[in-house]
Amino acid sequence: MSNQITQAENFAALHKKGDPVILYNIWDAGSAGAVRDAGAKAIATGSAPVAMAQGFGDGQNLPLEAALDNVGRIVTAVDLPVSLDFEGAYSKDVLGIASNVQRALETGVVGFNFEDQIVGTNDLYDIETQAARVAAMREGSDAAGVPAFINARTDIFLKAKPETHNDVMLDDAIARAQAYTDAGASGFFAPGLKDEAMIARLCESTELPVNIIALPGTPDTATLASLGVARISYGPVPYRLMLGWLQEQAKQALQGADPSHHDSNFK
C-alpha cells in the first residue's frame, strides 16, 4: 500500500500546467512494457483499445472482472504509476461507484478517467448528478486509503463536431470543471477540444490540470504546453495505428510478399 500511495503522489506531481505529462495509452501488459521502455513516466489505459483488444466494443462492454484482471497484470508488469480508464465506473449509483473504485484500487492503479457521458447513450449526466458521482469516486478512494488521481472527463466537445464548438459549450465545460473540483476531482479532461483559444481559456478558468487528447487536428505538444495544458493523452490512436500496421503486414504475407521483418532484434 505504501508503494501505491507513493506512486499516486508521483503521478499527481507529473501534472504541471505548461509542462504536460505525456500518456501514450496502452491496452495490455505487453504494450505497457513497450511504452515504459520508450521512456514513459506513467502508464494509462484507454477503454476503447482495452475492450477492442479483447474482442469487445467500447462502452463498458468488457466485463468489469476482465477489465480489473487486465489492469492488474499491467500494474504487475511495469514499475510505474498506472491510470485506469474506468469509463462510468460500471455503475449508475454512487454506492456502486465507490465500491468499484475500491475494487479497482486493489489492483494497484493510482488514477482513473471518469466520464460524464451516460454510458450507452449520447447524453451527459447533469452537472449536479455527475458532481455527486465524482464525490463518490473520491469517497471510494479515501476509504481505500489511496489518494487516487481522478481525471474528471466531460464529453461536451467529443460528441460535437469541432466546427460547432462554441462559447456556450465552453462555459458549460468550465462550470463542470468547477463542480468537479468541488467534488474532489484531481484533473479535468476535455477530449475533442482542439481550438487553441478555447483550450487556453479552459486552462485559465480552472485550478485543475487540464488533459487534452492528441487526436488528428489537435495542436502539437509544444503548442498545448504553451496554452497551459498539463496532460496529453492519445486514447485509441496508438492501438489503431498498430492495428493498421498489423493488417498491412498480414496482407503482404498472405499475398506472398515479404513483410517488413528485417530487424536485428528478431532471431
N, C-alpha and C positions, 0 to 999 in steps of 0.2 A: 504493500500500500504506500509506503513512504516513497518508493521509486516512482509510483504512479503520480503522487502528488507533486514530486519534483518535475516530472515530465509535463504535468499540467501547467505548472508555473513557467517552465521553459517555453512551452507552446504559446502561452499568453504573451510572454515577453517578446516573441518574434513579430508581433503585430505592431508596427510602428508607422504612423502616418508619414508618408513621404519616403519611406524605406520599406516597401511591401515584402512580406514573406511570399515566396512562390510555392504553390502547391500544385504539382503536376499529378493530377488524380489517377489513382490506380484501382484495381479491381480484385486482386488476389495476392497471396504471399509472394509469388514469383515476380509479378510486376512491381510490387512494393520493394523487393530486393533490388531490382534493376534501377528504380528511381533513387533509392538510397545510395547505390553505388555511383550514381551520376552526380552525387553531391547534395542531395536534398537535406534540408534541416528538419523537415517534418513530413509526415505522410498523411494523405487524405483520400478516402474512398469517394467514388461517385456512385450514386444509387443506380443510375442507368447502366453503366458498364458492369457493375457487380451483378445486376439482375441478368443482363443480356449474356454475360459470360457463362451463366448457369442455365440458360435456356428460358428465361422468364422476361416478361415485359417490365418496364419501369412502373412505378406507382404502387409499391408495396405488394406486388405480385409474388416476389420472392418471400417465402415464409420467414417469419421472424427468427425462428430457430436457425435456419440456414444462414441468414444474414449475420447472426451473432457468432455462429461457428466460423464463418468465413473471416470476420474481422478479428476473432480470437487468434486464428492462425497468422494473420498479418502482424498482430502485436508481437507474437512469439518470434516471428521471423526477422523483425527489424528493431533495433535498439534506438528508436526514435519516437517522438510523440506521434500518436495516431488519432486522427479525427474521423468520425463515422458520419456519413451522410445518412441521417436517420429519417429522412422524409417527414412524415407526420407523426413519428414515434409510434406508429402502429396502434394508435388509439385515438378516439374522438373525445374521451372524457379525461378529466385531469388526474383522477386516481390511476387510470391505466397508463397515462404518460409518465407519472412519477415512478410507477413500478417498473415500466420498461426501461426507463433511464437507469435505474439501479441495476437491472439485469445487464444492460449494455456495459456499464462501468465495471462489472465483474470480469469482463474480457480484458480489461486493461486500457481501453481507449481513454482519451483525455479531453475530447471535444466532440461536438455534434453540429451538423447542419440541421436546422429545424424550420420547415417551411410553413407559410400561412395559407397555401392553397389547400382547399378541401380535397384530399386525395381521391382520385377517380372522377373529379368534376373540373370545370373551368372556373369555378367560383373560389373566392377567398373568404376566410373567416373575417368577420368584422373585427375592428381593432380591439374592442374590449374582450371579445372571446379569445382572440389569439394572444393577447397580453396575459390572460389567465392561464393559457396553455404554456406560455414561456415561463411563467411563475411556477407552474407545476414541474417543468424541467429543472428549474433551479432548486426547488424543494427536493426533488429526487436526488440531485447531485449532492446537496447538503446532507441528506440522510445517509448517502454512501460515503461521506467524508472526503469527497474529491472536488476540488474547485474547477469543475469542467468548463471548458470554453464553449458557450452556447452561441453559435453563429445564427442569429435570427434572420431568416430569409423572407423577403417579400417577392411574390411573383407578379407584381403590378406590371413591370416592364417586359417580363419574359412572355407573357400571354398577349402582348400587343406588338404590332409591327413597329420597328424603330422610328419610322417616319411619322407615326401617330403619337409618339411620346410628347407630352406637353407639361406645362407648369402645374396643371391640376393633378396629374399623376405624381409629379414630384412632390407637391405639397402633401399628398396622401402618404407617400413614402416617408417623408420627414416626420409626419405625425406618428406613423407606425414606429419609426426608429425611436422616437421619444417614449412612446408607450412601452416598447420592448425593453428600453433602457431601464425604465422604472420597474419593470417586472423581473429584472435580473439578467438580461442578455449581456453577452460579452462582446459581441460584434454584430454588424448589420450587413446582410448580403443582398445585393440588388442585381441578380442575374438578368442579362438582356439590355441593361443600360449602357449606351455607347456614346452618347453626346457629351463632349468634353465639358461644356459649361454646366450641364446638369449634374455630372459627376462631381465637379468642383463644388457646386452649391450643396450637394448632399454631404460631402465630406466636411464642409464648413459648418453644416447645420446640426451635426450630431457629435457627441463626445465619443461615440463608439467607433472603433476601427472599421472602415468600410471595405467590403470584399466585392470585387468586380471579376466576372468571368471572361476569359480571353477567347471569346467567340470571334469568328470572322467579322471584320469591320470594327472591332473594338480598338481603341488607341493602344499603341505599343506600351511596353513595360515602363520605359523612361517617362513617357507622357503621363501614364496613370500615376506614377510616383509623384510627378510634379503637381498633379491635381489633388494630392493628399490621400490617395488610396493606400491602405495598409495591408491588403491581402489580395493576391491574384491567383485564381484557380482556373482549371482547364476543363472541368466537367467531363463530358463524354468524348471530347475531342481526341485525346490520346488513344482511347480504345478504337474509335472509328478509323483513325489513321492506321493503327496496327492491323485492323481487320481488312482495310483496303489493300495494304501491303501483302497480307497473307493470301488474299484472294488472287492477287496478281501473280504471286509466286506459284500458287497452286495451278493457276491457269496455264502458266508456262510449262510446268512439269507435266500436266495432263495432256498438253498438246505436243509433247515430245521435245520441247526446248529445255535448255539448261537454265534453271532459276539461279538467281544470284546467291550462290552459297560459298563463294571463294573467300573464306575467312580463316586466318591462322588460328582462331580460337576453336575451330571445329577439327576434330581428328577423324 
